[in-house]
Amino acid sequence: MAGNKPSRKPASSSGSTRRPPRRRPQPHQRSFSGWINQHKHAIRFSLKRLWFNPVSTWITLAAIAIALSLPASLSLLLTNMQTLTDDKREVPTITAFMKENISEQQTKDRAELLQELSEIANVQVVTRDQALADFKNITGFAETLETLDENPLPHVLILTPNLERLGDDKVLQAFADRLKSYPEIDSVQIDVEWIQRLRAILRIADHVVLVVAVLLGLTVLLVIGNTIRLDIENRKEEITVTRLIGATNSYIRRPFIYGGLWLGLFGGTFSLIIVNIALLFLVSPVQQLASLYGSNFTLSGVNPLMSLQILAVSALLGIIGAWLAVGRFLWRDEVVD
């Protein structure tokens, strides 16, 4: 019909299809993406800023590395010394010195009685003649000792304790005191007494290292804080202009915080290098000294856990030092305004 309007034909499948509208990012997505970009920019800027004045940067890193290497070296030394007291490879022995009037047969009889005790794993009898012969070989005074009218050394019992019964130091000491009550025994000596004394010394040294670490940690904090403060003073006009165009305190603070992080992290890395180099110079002399005492003791280096702890502490000190320096500047700037 002439009056009818032509009907609209549906779009053919072969024709061009309409693209769906592009989804706009949500506000929280835009803010998170902007926050990430700001951190990336701050990281790049802070790394470049380290090489703006390389001489000052290297001096600062050297001061931080030296300050951190001292407590790290002392802590590593204590760790190696503690291995001497915690080493369970060698069973401690108890040496019982018999009285002068006790004969060799009486010594052997007492050894048989002690062997029956559950606290004793083994008993070795060392007669005075054997002891004198060993003394001659060790000291080299054979000619002098041959001039003596009689052997001054007593018979000796070397007792190997059963560690299942006498594994604790206090229990071992109580058993040694009990041995002194036997009428044939004159005195008793435990070869772990030096270990007990060493443990007491190490406990004192542990507190000394803690005090030194705290003092040098404060030194690192002051060094990084002063470096960041000088950087802030050099960029004072730039910061003022940035604040005038609407920059927040977080935006201003961010590159300086990363700068302190890099100073602490790189300084901690260099301190580990210093400690490992110093350790290389000590390995050979320590092995020679240990061989003279018939020990297999070797120095242990910085383990991965200790390395991570040093890096974490140094980085944390850098962040704190930078935060304090920037916070002081921003607070002073706000007060002045």
Buried (B, 14 or more C-beta within 10 A) or exposed (E): EEEEEEEEEEEEEEEEEEEEEEEEEEEEEEEEEEEEEBEEEBBEEBEEBBEEBEEEBEEBBEBBBBBBBBBBBBBBBBBBBBEBBEEEEEBBBBBBBBBEEBEEEBBBEBBEEBEEBEBBBEBEBBBBEEBBBEBBEEEEEEEEBEEEEEEEBBBBBBBBBBBEBBEEBEEBBEBBEEBEEBEBBBEBEBEBEEBEEBBEEBEEBEEEBEEBBEEBBEBBBBBBBEBBBBBBEEBEEEBEEBBEEEEEBEBBBBBBBBBBBBBBBBBBBBBBEBBBEEBEEEEEEBBEEBEEEEEEBEBEBBEEEBBEBBBEBBBBBBBBBBBBBBEBBBEEBEEEE
